[in-house]
Amino acid sequence: MKGELRRAFELVATGDMGGEHTQVARFGLAVSDPRVPLRYDSNYLVVDELPASVAAGELAAEALRLDRPAIMVRHQPTGERLVPAFAALGWQLHRGLLMAHRRPPDRTAPTELVSEVDEAALRPARRRQLAGYPWATPAVAEQLLDAKLLIAQAVRARFFAVVVDGQVVAYADLYDDGRTAQIEDVATLDQHRGRGYASALVLRALDEGRQSGCDLVFLVSDEDDWPKALYRRLGFDDLGRYVKFIRPD
């Protein structure tokens, strides 16, 4: 794994996908956080490159034994090798794309609309955004919100918003360890899309990360969704990929 990709994964493991406990498992590291047991990104099995002899069934059995609902494979070729077998087992697939800022953006955005706020100010907008997902039960949504405070205990976390008529309509997080920064959870409420708010938030967070002394600023996008094209227009290039499998139950 190359140096910058390793740094990015290390910050993810400490912050956004950190947990209260870790334990060495058969194929990697088991992460858990009993404070937010319903949050997959705090309770999972993380593995890197695996020999070709390791089958998806063995990984799935280990995750079941450890009661982990998800498996994150940080070595993309290993993950892709396992995709067909995990699909046959009924596991959900998510492909993540890490993108690092490399060059000037191809577009501008009204960054003057962005304000730095505290975490609590974003909660109403986050709840509204989560309400659009069928898996986000009230209990899951509250644990996702509570996880933001846990992340802020592990790394420096800052929160940015676009406010219209006194209400947050778009938001983003910025996590950093003093050297590496991650822009995370960029979202705009449906009725306010198409106005450049997401671009403004990313560019403001990027600038704040640079000013904080971070020489690597990255974000994580869904490999199979459209925002990655926006991030490329904002100067982010592909850094690395991972594959995540989510248990069917």
Secondary structure, 3 states (H helix, E strand, C coil): CCHHHHHHHHHHHHCCCCCCEEEECCCCEEEECCCCCCCHHHCEEEECCCCCCCCHHHHHHHHHHCCCCEEEECCHHHHHHHHHHHHHCCCEEEEEEEEEECCCCCCCCCHHHEEEECHHHHHHHHHHHHCCCCCCCHHHHHHHHHHHHHHHHHCEEEEEEEEECCEEEEEEEEEECCCEEEEEEEEECHHHCCCCHHHHHHHHHHHHHHHCCCCEEEEEEECCCCHHHHHHHCCEEEEEEEEEEECCC
